[in-house]
């Protein structure tokens, strides 16, 4: 029953988080409901021992932390990312083709493109408005299907099942409406209409926007016994959810922190990405407020701390078992996966892996290991970036999943509860050596 409640909360989070900005807003709402106080980077901070706080940057990244009583000497840090591969609308997206108004898109991240065809697509993102002389952001979500990218019939493309490539510029414009129904449509009037549908009366000027398409099909448990679940954006909102649950479940005896960065799927090089200064800035302010203070104190705080970078792992695919190393094919529902790469595409070391294995054993959570085939390339995470930027000992772990970077991904129903239990134990761990 506890597992089903976790899945229910996860599904609620996934359904209301079609973009990184929505995910951060949902996480912030959950944190405030659990007594966390919002801080702003532009303001002075009054941080107290034993307090619970969070701060956001650029609307798409979030750091939340809870502090122990007394001086802060170490932190149990968890990292994840809020973004997922997506089709983003171009700045001037409206394309008129034959009888149809379409949306020109740009591929965000390493998306699998074929699964985007023939889906019920909504539009979501953030819009920058001028209202009453002020510029302010507004989250937008159609909350209904408004577009589709139709496939070409097999009769007109007999080679469609023979490995056909997809051209994102010429073949993936989404059909939005008939030209007959919106002859004078502009992107500004379109956005104004979407805002009015969602919020009611609209009285503002649209200055700019970041919008994208997303699949309106809701998350679902599947399998004869509900062993699996499928949803959009499991990579990496699943990790954001598990880390947030652990932070909320922890008893507060130790310093614990969650960082959810944006832009991991496109290299992390942004103010809100792992290459940015967000985490380092927060740690410096924590050290000055409740730590030892000074540069030496900051270094000691980092070196006494540990980071678990959470990002999903490639589960053993029953139809493509040869894509895995024979000894390192993680099972769905087999517990968290320690991700290892000799070339530091993952930040795991024997020391950090041993810590995690010991934690999992203490709370009866099964643990697995993933190493990619020696003749295949390996993806990466925020783990090596955070480790190199901060100098912190880091571990990469994740939940096994299928179809990574598809519009709809699949994972095991038991695994979120396993990872939450392990991360909660990590947040309560007194010794990190």
N, C-alpha and C positions, 0 to 999 in steps of 0.2 A: 504493500500500500504506500509506503514511503517513496518507493521508486516511482510510482504513478504520479504522486504529487509533484515530484521533481520534474517529470516529463510535462505535466500540465503547466508548471511555471515556465519551463523552457519554451513551450509552444507559444505561450502568451508573449514572451519576450521576442521570439522570432517573428511573430505576426505583426508586431508593432514597431519593428526595426528594419524597414526596407533600405535604409541608408545608414552610414556611420553617424550622421547627425541625429537621426532618430534613435539609434542605439544608445548614444550618450545621454540623450534626454530621458530615455527609459531607465537607464542605470541611475541617473541622478535622482529621478523620482523615487526609485526603490531605496536608494541610500537615505534620502530625507525622511522617508517613511520609517526608517530604522534609526533615526536619531543622529544622522551625520549632518554636520553644519557645512554649508557652502562657503568656500573662500574664493576670492578673486585675485588674480595675479597682479592687477593694477592697484590693489589696496594693501595696507599694512595688515599683517596677520597677528592675531592674538591667539596663540596656540597653548593649550594647557595639557599637562600630563594627564593621561586617562581619557583624553578627548577623542572624538571621531569626526573626521573632516573629509571634504573632497574639493577638487578644483578641476576646471575644464580649460582646454585651450582650443581655439579656433572652432569650437562647437563639435569637433569630431574626435577629440582625445580627452581622456579623463584619468585623473589619479585620485584614488581614495585611500585613506590610511586611518588606522586606529592605533592609539599610543598607550603604552603601559604607564602605570603609576611610577613616578620617579624619573630619573634621567634616562633619556633614550640612548642605548648603547649599541643596538643592532636592530635590523629589520628583516622580516621574512617577506620577500618581494615576489609578486606574481605578475607576469607580463602576458599580454595578448594584443590582438589588433582588431579594430572595429570595421575595417573595410573588407570588401569582397569583390571579385571580378564582376564587372557590370557593363552594360551598354549605356554610356552617358550621352545626353543630347549635346549636339554641337551648339556654339553660341548663336548661330542663325540656323536653326534646325529644320525649318519648314521647307519641304520639297514638294513641288507640284508635278505629278507624273500622270499623264492621261487623265483619268477622271478622279484621281485620288490625291488627298493631302497626306504627305508622309513626313516622318521625322528622321532626319539624318543623324547618325550616331557615330561616336568614337568609342573604341573598345578600351575599357579601363582594366588593366591587369591582364593576366594570362588566361582569358576565358576560353572554355570549350564553346565554340560558336554553334555547332549543329543543334544542340538541345534548345536553343532559343527560338527555333522555328515553331510555328503553330501553337504558341503559348498565349494564355490570356494575360496581357501585360498592363500593369498600372504604371503611373508616373509618380515619382517621389523625389524629394531633395530639399534644398533650401533656396529661398529667394531673398534678395536684398531690396528693401523697400525704402522710399522716402515718405514718411508720414509725419505730418505736423512739424515739418522742418528738420526732422531727425532721420538718420539712416539706421535701420534695424533689420535683423534677419527674421525670417518666418519659415517654419517647417511646413512643407506641402506634401500631401499624399492624396491621390485621387480616391483611394480605398475602393476602387472598382476597376475592372478591366476597361481600358480605353483604346488599346492598340494591339496589333498583331503583326508578326512577320510571317507571311504565308510561304509555305514550301512551293516549289515547282513540281507539278504532277509527274509521276514516274513515266507517264506516256510521252512527256516532252523532254525527258532526261533519262534515257535508258541506262546510263552509266552511274546513276545516282548512288547505287549501293556498291560501287566499285572504288570507294575511296575518294570521292569528289571533294575538292577543296572549296572553301567559302571565301568570297571576296567581301570584306566588311564594308567597303565603300559603295559597291554597286549592288549587292544582294541582300543587305540587312537593314535597309530603310524600313521602318515600321509604318504600317498603314494606320492612320489616325481617323480620317473622316473623308466623306465624299466632297469634292470641290463644289458640288451643287449646294451643299448645306452650309458652306463657310467660305464664300467667294472672297470676302474681304478680311480673312483671318490673318493676324500677325502674331508673332511670338508673344508680344506684350499682352494683346487681348486674350490669347489662349491662356497665359498664366493668370491673368486677372479672373478669367472664368473659373479656372481650377481653384483659386483662392476663395472665390465667392461661393462655389459649391461646398467647400469644406467649412468655411467660417461664417458664411452669411454675407451681409453687406460689405462691400469692398470699397475703400476710399483711400487709395495710396498710389504712388508711382512706382512701377517696377523699374529698378535700376540695373539689376543683373541677377544671374541665377546659376545654380549648379543642380541640374536635374538628371535623372536617369530612369531607365525602364526596369521593372522588376516583375517577377512571376506572382500572380495573384493566387495561385493554388496554395492552400494553407498547409502547414505541417501535418503529418499523419503518422500514426503507428501502423506498421505493415508486418506481414508474416503471419502464419497461421496462429501463432501464439503471441503476436505483437512483439516479436523478438527484435525488430528493427524499427527505425523511424526515418522519415525522409523529409527534407525541407530545403528551401533555398538558404544560402549564406551560412551553412554549418561551419565552413571555413571563413571567418573564425569566430563568429558570434557564439558558437558552442563553448569555446574556451573562455570568452568574456563572461558568459553566464556562470560557468562552473567556478571561476575565480571569484566572482562577486558573491555567489552563494557561500563559498568558503570564508570570505572576509566577514560576512554577516553572521555565519555560524560560530566563528572562533570565539573563545571565551575572553579575549582581551588581555590575557596575562602577558602577552609579548607584543612587541611592535610589529605590525603587519601592514603591507601596502600592496595595492593593485594599480598597475599602470596599463591602460588600454590605449595604444597608439593608433594613429591613422596612417594611411599610405604605405602599409607594408607590402601590398600587392604590386606597388610600382616603385619599390626601392627604398622607402622609408626616409628619403631625403627631403624633409619639409620641417617647418616649425613644430608641427604636431606629430611628426614621425619619430622613429627610434633614433635616427641620426640627429634629430634636433636636441634642444637643450631642456625640454620640458621636465624630464625626470631629474636631471642634474640640478636644475633650478629649485625644484621642490625639496630635494635632499639638502641643499645648502641652507634653505630657510628653516627646515626642520632642525638641522644641526645647531643653527644659531638660537633657535627658540627653546628647544628642550634637550639638546645634546650638549656636547662639551664645548662647542663653539670653536671658531677659527679653522684655518685650513687643515691643520694636523688633526683636529677633531673630526672634520669631514672625512678625511682619508681613513681614520680609524673606524668611523661608522660604516663606511662602505666595506672595508675589509673584514669587519665582524659580521656582515650581512651575507645573505645568499639570495639568488634570483632563480625562480623556476619560470622559464619561458614556455607558455602553453600555446601550441598550434597543432592542428590535427595531423595525423599520420596516415600513410597509405596502408589500408587494410588489405589482407590477402584476398584477391579477387578470384572467385571460383572459376571464372571463364578465362582468366589470364594469369594463372599461377606462375607461369614461366617468367613473368615480369619481376618476380621477387627473388632475392637470394633464398636458397632452399632452407637455411636455418634461421631466417629472420623475416617471416611473414606473419605480422600481427593479426590476430583474430578479432573480429567484431564481437563484443561482449567478453573479451579476454582481459579487460583491465587497461589501465594507462600504459602508454608505450614510451619507453625511453628511446630517444632518437640520437643516433651516434654517427659521426662522420669523421674520418681521420684527417680530412683537410679543413676542419673547422667550419663547415657549412652549418653544422649544429655545434652548440657551445659545450656540450656534455663532456665532462672528464670522468675518470674513474672515481674521483673523490665526490663529485656532485651526484653521480649515479649511485654510489654506495649510500649516501645520505638518503636519497629518495627510496631506494630499496628497503632500507631500514625503517623508514617511515611507513611504507606500505605494509611491511610485515607486522608492524606494531598495531595496525588497525585492520588487519586481515583483508587487504586489497591485493588482488593478483596484479602482477606487473609483467610487461613484455618489452622486447627490444627490437628496434628497426634499424637495419643498415641497408642501404640501397645496393643493388648489384654493382660489382666492380666495373662492369662495362657500360653503365648508365650514369647520366648526370644526376645531381642531387639538388633539390631545392634548398631554400634557407629560410630563416625566421628572424624575428627581432632579437633572438638570443645572442648570437655572435656580435651583433651591433651593440647591444646594451653592454655586453661583457667588455668590449673594446673601448666603448665610450666612457664607462665608469670604472673599469678595472675590477668588476665584481665577479666572484665565482658563480657560474651559471650552469643550469641544466635545461635541456630541451626535452619536453614531454608532450604528449598529445593523445587524443582519442582516435582510435582506428576508424577510418571511414572509406567508403567507395565513392568514385566519381568526383574526386576533388576538382574544383573549379568548373563544374557543370552548373547549370541553372538550378538543378535539384540534386542534392547529395544525400547519401545514406549512411547511417551509423547504427550501433547497437544500443538497444534500450537500457541495458544494465550499466553501460559505461559512464554516463554522466554522474550517477550516484557514486560510482567507484572513485572517479577523479575528485569529486567534491569532498569525499571522506579523506582522501589522501592530502589534498590541499589544506583542509581544515586542520589536520594533524600537523602539517608543516607550519601553519600560522600559530600553533600553540606550542611548538617545539622549543624547549628552553636552551638546548645546546645545538649549535649548528656545525660543529667540527665533525 
